[in-house]
Amino acid sequence: MIRFLIRAVIFLVTAAVGLLVAGWLVPGVRLEWGGFLVAAIVFAIAQSILSPFVFNIARKYASALLGGIGLVSTFLALLVASLFPGGITIDGATAWILATLVVWIVTALGGWLLPILFLKKRVVTAR
């Protein structure tokens, strides 16, 4: 149960960092601090729900697209998060593409590196 909670917190933190980096680097992406937490939570929930769904659809109908599942689910999660007012706004096709890439890279790296750091430390202390 603790591992699940650690992974959930890591996923939420990487989503928030990904959105912040996209807001900082990509012209056309605006974050409003009042709704940023809501946008990060909505993005994280949408991403966790959409990833398996998109994977199953692609596996069934377009197996050649399986490598792009993370990008597609990140784009869809950004779309869902942008529907909630006061959080994240993305203007223009270039901003959508770049925001998707930036958030995907940050969440992928964070989702890969942070569990190693946090869970490895927990295993060492348990020994």
N, C-alpha and C positions, 0 to 999 in steps of 0.2 A: 504494500500500500504506500509506503514511504517512497519507494522508487517511482511509482506512478505520479505522486504529488511532485517529486523533484522534476520529473520529465515534463509535467504540465507547466510548472513554473518556468522551466527552461524554454519551453515552446512559447509561452507568453512573453518572456523577456526577449527572445530572438525576434518575435513578431514586432514588438515595440521598437527594438533597435533597428530592424529592417525598415520600418516606416519612417523612423527618424533620419536614417541615412538617406533614404529616397527623398524625403522632404528637404534635406540639406544639399544633396547633389543634383537632383533632377529639376530643371526649370519646368514650371507648370504643375508641380506638386506642392500643395499648400496644406500645412497642418494647423489646425486651430487647437490651442492648448486646452481649452475648455472641454472639447470632445475627444481629445487624443486617447485617453484611457478607454473610452467606449469603442473608438475605432480599432485600437489594438486588440481588445477583447473580441470584438466582432470578427476581425480578420483572423485571429487565432482559431476561433470556433468554426468559422466558415472553412478555413484551410483544413482543419482536422476532419470535417465532415465531407468536404468536396474531394479531397485527395483519393480516398478509396473508391468513391463513386466514379470519378473521372478515370481512374485506373481500370475499373471493371468495364466501363463502356469502351475504352480504348482497346483493352485486351480482347473484348468480344468482337468489335467491329473494325478496329484499325490498329492492329498490332504493331505496325511500323511506327506509330506515334508514341509508343510506350516510353521512349527516352525523354519526351517532352512533357510528361505528366506533371512534374513539379511546376513547370512554367505555366501550364494551362490552369492548374488548380490555384496557383498564386495569382494569376490574372483574375480568375473568377472570384477569389476571396477579396482582392482589392476592389473589384466591382461591387460586391456585396457591402464591404465596409464603406465605400463612398456613397452608398444610398442613405446612410444615416447622417443627418445634417449635423454640422458643427464639429466634424472630426477631420476627415481627409477629403481633399478636392484635387482631382487630376484633370488637367485641361490639355487636350490635343493628343493626337495619335502617338507622336514621338514620346511624350511624357508617359503615356500608358505603357509603351514598350519598354522604355528605360526604367520606369518604376517597377515593372514586373521583374525585369532582370536584376535590378539592385536588391529588391526585397527577397527574391528567390536565392540569390547568392548569399546574402547575409543570414537568412534563416537556415539555409543548407549548411553553411559553415558552422553557425552557432549550434544547430541541432546535432552536428557531428562532433564538434570539439568540447562543448560544455558538458555533455554527459560523461565524457572521458575524464574531465577534470573533477567534477563533483562526485560521480559514482566511484571513481578510483580512490578518492580520498576517503570515502565511506567504507570501502572494502579494506583499506589499510587500517583504519581505526577499529574495524570489527575484528581484525586479526589480533 
